[in-house]
């Protein structure tokens, strides 16, 4: 199970930190690839960021790179998304996703939602202008 939290209402230019607590069985959290996706009303779900054990650095979508930071605390089975310089375009339901794979065949697949088997319930981020 994945439980996301930390969403809320923030003014443009502000920051929020999302958390996703992961309950895993059979395999340790540290071996999972963890990602954040978001979906705004009337739009398709889009990739935001991913951290994978076999990558030296996280991967970000172009729209958030430089403003968002994904990190993980393996001791607490938690992945975070620090979001800075938020704009109204960032408003969406943010969901965390987990894959038991620690490595993907190629980088593009890290950004594909169907590669992730487990999803959290989502947390709403609203940004006022």
C-alpha positions as CSV (number, residue, x, y, z in Angstrom):
1,X,0.0,0.0,0.0
2,X,1.1,3.5,-0.7
3,X,-0.2,6.5,1.3
4,X,0.5,10.0,0.0
5,X,0.1,13.1,2.0
6,X,1.2,16.7,2.1
7,X,-1.0,18.3,-0.5
8,X,-2.9,21.5,0.1
9,X,-3.4,25.1,-1.0
10,X,-0.4,27.3,-1.6
11,X,0.1,30.7,-3.3
12,X,2.0,30.9,-6.5
13,X,5.7,30.9,-5.7
14,X,5.3,28.9,-2.6
15,X,6.4,25.4,-1.7
16,X,5.0,22.1,-0.6
17,X,6.5,18.8,0.4
18,X,4.7,15.6,-0.5
19,X,5.3,12.3,1.3
20,X,4.5,8.8,0.3
21,X,4.7,6.0,2.9
22,X,5.1,2.6,1.3
23,X,4.1,-0.7,2.9
24,X,6.0,-3.4,1.2
25,X,6.0,-7.1,1.8
26,X,8.5,-9.7,0.5
27,X,10.9,-7.1,-0.8
28,X,12.6,-4.2,0.8
29,X,11.6,-0.6,0.0
30,X,15.1,0.3,-1.0
31,X,15.0,-2.0,-4.1
32,X,11.8,-0.3,-5.5
33,X,11.7,2.3,-8.1
34,X,9.5,5.1,-6.9
35,X,7.8,7.8,-9.0
36,X,5.4,10.7,-8.7
37,X,2.8,11.4,-11.3
38,X,0.2,14.1,-11.5
39,X,-3.2,14.6,-13.1
40,X,-4.9,18.0,-13.5
41,X,-8.6,18.2,-14.2
42,X,-9.4,17.5,-17.8
43,X,-5.8,16.4,-18.6
44,X,-4.0,13.1,-18.9
45,X,-1.8,11.8,-16.1
46,X,1.8,13.0,-16.5
47,X,5.1,11.9,-15.2
48,X,6.8,14.2,-12.7
49,X,9.8,12.5,-11.1
50,X,11.4,9.1,-10.4
51,X,14.1,7.7,-8.2
52,X,15.4,4.3,-9.0
53,X,18.1,2.3,-7.1
54,X,20.1,1.6,-10.2
55,X,20.3,5.3,-11.3
56,X,22.8,7.7,-10.0
57,X,20.4,10.6,-10.2
58,X,16.7,11.1,-10.3
59,X,14.8,11.8,-13.5
60,X,12.4,14.7,-13.8
61,X,10.0,16.0,-16.4
62,X,11.1,19.1,-18.1
63,X,8.3,21.1,-16.6
64,X,9.5,20.6,-13.0
65,X,13.2,20.1,-13.3
66,X,15.0,22.7,-11.3
67,X,12.0,23.3,-9.1
68,X,11.0,19.9,-7.7
69,X,13.2,17.4,-5.9
70,X,12.4,13.7,-5.3
71,X,14.1,11.9,-2.5
72,X,13.7,8.9,-0.4
73,X,14.3,7.7,3.1
74,X,14.8,4.0,2.9
75,X,14.8,3.6,6.7
76,X,11.3,5.1,6.8
77,X,9.9,3.5,3.6
78,X,9.1,7.0,2.4
79,X,9.6,8.9,-0.8
80,X,9.3,12.7,-0.9
81,X,8.6,15.3,-3.5
82,X,9.8,18.8,-2.5
83,X,8.0,21.3,-4.8
84,X,9.3,24.9,-4.9
85,X,8.3,27.9,-7.0
86,X,4.9,26.5,-7.6
87,X,2.7,27.9,-10.2
88,X,-1.0,27.4,-11.0
89,X,0.1,25.1,-13.8
90,X,1.4,22.7,-11.1
91,X,-2.1,22.3,-9.6
92,X,-3.1,18.6,-9.8
93,X,-3.7,15.4,-7.9
94,X,-0.3,14.0,-7.2
95,X,0.1,10.3,-6.9
96,X,3.1,8.2,-5.9
97,X,3.8,4.9,-7.7
98,X,6.0,2.0,-7.0
99,X,7.6,-0.7,-9.0
100,X,9.5,-3.7,-7.6
101,X,12.0,-3.3,-10.4
102,X,15.2,-1.7,-9.4
103,X,16.2,-1.2,-13.0
104,X,14.2,-0.5,-16.2
105,X,15.3,-1.5,-19.7
106,X,15.5,2.1,-20.7
107,X,15.0,5.6,-19.3
108,X,11.8,6.3,-21.2
109,X,10.0,3.5,-19.5
110,X,10.6,5.1,-16.1
111,X,8.2,7.8,-17.2
112,X,5.4,5.4,-18.3
113,X,2.6,5.0,-15.8
114,X,1.7,1.4,-16.7
115,X,5.2,0.3,-15.7
116,X,4.2,0.8,-12.0
117,X,2.1,-1.8,-10.3
118,X,1.2,0.0,-7.1
119,X,-0.3,3.4,-6.7
120,X,-1.3,5.7,-3.8
121,X,-4.6,7.4,-3.5
122,X,-3.3,10.8,-4.6
123,X,-3.0,14.1,-2.8
124,X,-4.5,17.4,-4.1
125,X,-2.2,20.3,-4.7
126,X,-3.9,23.7,-5.4
127,X,-2.0,26.8,-6.3
128,X,-3.6,30.2,-6.2
129,X,-2.4,33.0,-8.5
